[in-house]
Amino acid sequence: MGRVDDVGERAMVVQVLSEAERFKLDRSDDAAFYAEPRFVHHLDGAFRDRLTALYRERIPPCAVVLDLMSSWVSHLPEELRYERVIGHGLNARELEANPRLDQRWVQNLNRDQRLPLEEASVDAVLIVAGWQYLQQPEAIAAELLRILRPQGQLIVAFSNRMFMQKAPQIWTDGSDRDHLEYVARVLVAQGWPLPQLLAESTRAEGPMGWLGGHGDPFFAVIAQKPGPGERREPATVNSSLH
Ligand SMILES: C[S@@+](CC[C@H](N)C(=O)[O-])C[C@H]1O[C@@H](n2cnc3c(N)ncnc32)[C@H](O)[C@@H]1O
């Protein structure tokens, strides 16, 4: 574990990555890459169904939810209404088209990691297919700990695909298991309790699935901010990959 940076009023940030590990092939402004909206699904239906089921199981309807690194979809269960859903992303038109969002903002997290949200104001933070593009994940992890309420949850979900040129070297060089361990390592370095790690295969939709075909593999890192006076729980790893 590396250097500790004091960032003024913000929490201490413990640096985990080397400069080389933050390097990405396309160093141009990320805002330019996301300037045109992409009204496509980045993950297949099997992955999205698994993610929605996880949200149904984990996020209570009274929650204030932050969908960080969002787009035109949030994958939340259609039948559930939450207290408020806040969306963040890099393309305003995608966020405006997202029917789940009550409020939204655009911010390049590789330029500015300070989130414009009050301390302990959010119950659940969701990041889907987004962590892999963070070049300063340590500062984001520290901010998420600040804005979540005690016992609030962070769910970081991803599969095995990416925009290769926009992902830092730590991600492009790693295996699926490395990705899970890396996200957990960054969180723990900022003071998060050890998270739960999920690694699951999914069944392809339609005839391919009936024949045993697989969909996008599902990975998630689930962390819970401790309540006042609570001690850290040991990590559990649930893996059903085959
Ligand atoms: C593959 S998309 C996933 C979008 C959405 N979460 C979903 O499930 O469809 C990656 C997203 O990461 C976010 N993103 C990528 N680079 C970013 C950056 N530098 N700052 C802020 N957000 C970024 C954008 O919101 C972008 O839409």
PDBQT file of the ligand as one rigid body, heavy atoms in Angstrom, charges set to zero:
ROOT
HETATM    1  C1  LIG A 301     -19.870   1.025 -20.328  1.00  0.00    +0.000 C 
HETATM    2  S1  LIG A 301     -20.688   2.477 -19.781  1.00  0.00    +0.000 S 
HETATM    3  C2  LIG A 301     -21.763   1.847 -18.530  1.00  0.00    +0.000 C 
HETATM    4  C3  LIG A 301     -22.928   2.751 -18.320  1.00  0.00    +0.000 C 
HETATM    5  C4  LIG A 301     -24.005   2.260 -17.365  1.00  0.00    +0.000 C 
HETATM    6  N1  LIG A 301     -23.542   2.127 -16.003  1.00  0.00    +0.000 N 
HETATM    7  C5  LIG A 301     -24.664   0.980 -17.861  1.00  0.00    +0.000 C 
HETATM    8  O1  LIG A 301     -24.777   0.029 -17.085  1.00  0.00    +0.000 OA
HETATM    9  O2  LIG A 301     -25.079   0.940 -19.023  1.00  0.00    +0.000 OA
HETATM   10  C6  LIG A 301     -19.413   3.294 -18.889  1.00  0.00    +0.000 C 
HETATM   11  C7  LIG A 301     -19.864   4.558 -18.179  1.00  0.00    +0.000 C 
HETATM   12  O3  LIG A 301     -18.827   4.985 -17.314  1.00  0.00    +0.000 OA
HETATM   13  C8  LIG A 301     -18.920   6.373 -17.133  1.00  0.00    +0.000 C 
HETATM   14  N2  LIG A 301     -17.576   6.941 -17.275  1.00  0.00    +0.000 N 
HETATM   15  C9  LIG A 301     -16.545   6.495 -18.015  1.00  0.00    +0.000 A 
HETATM   16  N3  LIG A 301     -15.463   7.296 -17.861  1.00  0.00    +0.000 NA
HETATM   17  C10 LIG A 301     -15.825   8.241 -16.979  1.00  0.00    +0.000 A 
HETATM   18  C11 LIG A 301     -15.163   9.363 -16.410  1.00  0.00    +0.000 A 
HETATM   19  N4  LIG A 301     -13.916   9.681 -16.727  1.00  0.00    +0.000 N 
HETATM   20  N5  LIG A 301     -15.866  10.129 -15.534  1.00  0.00    +0.000 NA
HETATM   21  C12 LIG A 301     -17.145   9.843 -15.216  1.00  0.00    +0.000 A 
HETATM   22  N6  LIG A 301     -17.816   8.797 -15.720  1.00  0.00    +0.000 NA
HETATM   23  C13 LIG A 301     -17.176   8.021 -16.595  1.00  0.00    +0.000 A 
HETATM   24  C14 LIG A 301     -19.900   6.920 -18.169  1.00  0.00    +0.000 C 
HETATM   25  O4  LIG A 301     -21.085   7.276 -17.493  1.00  0.00    +0.000 OA
HETATM   26  C15 LIG A 301     -20.151   5.735 -19.067  1.00  0.00    +0.000 C 
HETATM   27  O5  LIG A 301     -21.453   5.713 -19.539  1.00  0.00    +0.000 OA
ENDROOT
TORSDOF 0
